Amino acid sequence: MPAQENKVLARYYLEQIFNRKNLGVIDEFYWPDLAASGGAEGADYRSHIAALLEAFPDLHLDYQDFTGEADRVFGRYVLTATHQGEFAGIPATGRSVRASGMDMLRFKDGKVVEHRTELDLLGLLRQLEAISP
């Protein structure tokens, strides 16, 4: 599939999952043996995302850039959310957070086979006052 089509699919998937909270897209467009960051491989990916959205129900990703080449798409985003549930063992704080991150999605036959993300977790934890500056 051309890189341009993969970019359109990536934007659609990510918008549906994170901004519209439509986790059904995961089952429809992600391979069952998906390779993902943070140990959320295969079937665990959906529960990993569900837990994230439970902790931050108003989570929103604002994509700043999308680029792609061959079977890979890269996106840079800003995450905004309110901490309303347990996250990484931290009870809800009610604090608003803002963090930057990047995604890499690898496609095969129009489906995501690999989804890697890098998020400024240190900055996020500081905003939750879980660690000191």
N, C-alpha and C positions, 0 to 999 in steps of 0.2 A: 504494500500500500504506500502511495507517495507520502512524503513528510507533511505536505500541506493538509491532507486528509487526516493524518494522525493528530495534527495540531487541533483541528476542529473537534475530533473525537475526545481528545484530552480535556479541552476546555469544557465540553459538554459533560463528561464524566465527573470532573472535579466540581463543577457548578452544581450538578445534581446531588452528589454525595454530601458535600460540605455546606453549601449555601441553601439548598432546598431540603436537606436531610432525607433524601430518597436513597436509602441503603439498598433497595432492590436493584439498583444499577450495578452494584457490586456482583450480585449473582448473575446478572445478565451479560455484563461486559468484561468481567475479570476472569481469567483462567482459574480453575479450582486449585491448582498448585502454584498460585501466585507467589513470587518472591518479593518480599517487602521489607522495609526497614523496621528496626525496633523489635525484631522477633515475631512480627505479626504475619507469619507465613500462611499461605493457603486459606483454609476455612477460618483460622484465627483472625484474619484481617477484618472481617465484618464485625466480630465482637470487639476488636481493638478500636475500630472507628466508633462503634456504638458507645463504648465506655468514654471515649473522648467527648462525644456529643452530649453524653449525660453530665459530664463534669462542666462542659461549656455549651449549654443548649443554644445560646445565641451566636455561636462561633460563625465567623464570616471570613472567607479568604478573598482578598482583592488582588487579582493577578495583575502584575505590572508589566511583565514580559512573557512572551511565549516564543520559543524557537524550536526548530526541529531539523533533524537530518536522518535520512534513511528510516530506521524503525524506532528512533528515540525522539522524545519531546521533552523539553526542559521549560520550566516555568518558575518565575520569581514572584513571590506573593508577600502580602502583609496580612497577618492574622489579627483579628480583633475579636474579643470575647469577654464574657463575664464569668468568673469562677463561681459556679453555683452547685457543684457536686464534688465528691472526692476525686482528686487527681494526684497520682504518684504518691498515695498515702497521705496527702494533704487535705484536710477537711475543707469544705467550701468556705471561702473568705468573703465572697461578694465583691471582690476587687475586679476592676476592668483591666484587661491586659492587651498589649499590642506587641507583636513579635514578627520578625521577618523570617522568611524561609524560602527554600527552593525544592522543587519536585523534579524527578526524572521518571518518565513512564516509557517502557519499552513495549512495543506492539508486535503481535503476530496474528495475522488473519483478522485484523480489525478488533482484536481484544487485547487487554492489558495483561502481559505475562510477568512484568516486573514493575514495581512502584517503589521508588526510593525517595525519601524526603529528608531534608536537613532543616531543622528548625532551631532558632536561637533559644534553646531550652534554658540555658543559664540566665538569659535576660528575663524569660518568662518566670522562672523560679524566684528571681530577685523581686519582680513585680508582685508576686504572691507573698513576699517576705518570708519565704521558706529558707532562704540563705541570705547572709549579709553581703553587702557589696564589697 
